[in-house]
Amino acid sequence: MRLSEQEIFEKLKKILIDKFEIKEDKITLDAHLYRDLGLDSIDAVDLAIRVQDLTGKRIERDDFHDVRTVGDIVKAAHALFNE
């Protein structure tokens, strides 16, 4: 199953709202995970696991090494989906 970046963004937004209690209006592609959304390192690990569940693919540390924004996650997840 392939998903577009927009479809991944929508699924990621739902995860951020439901699991991390982030207000929808704060979630943009440019939103910084730590500064803008208030996630910490434990939240980042939890989010990576949820993205792994979403893609059905194992995430390697290097896959998310440079992830800083919601858009970065969308691009990384999209790449995993389309391997």
Sequence and secondary structure as in RCSB ss.txt:
>XXXX:A:sequence
MRLSEQEIFEKLKKILIDKFEIKEDKITLDAHLYRDLGLDSIDAVDLAIRVQDLTGKRIERDDFHDVRTVGDIVK
AAHALFNE
>XXXX:A:secstr
    HHHHHHHHHHHHHHHH   GGG  TT BTTTTT   HHHHHHHHHHHHHHHTS   GGGGTT  BHHHHHH
HHHHHHT 
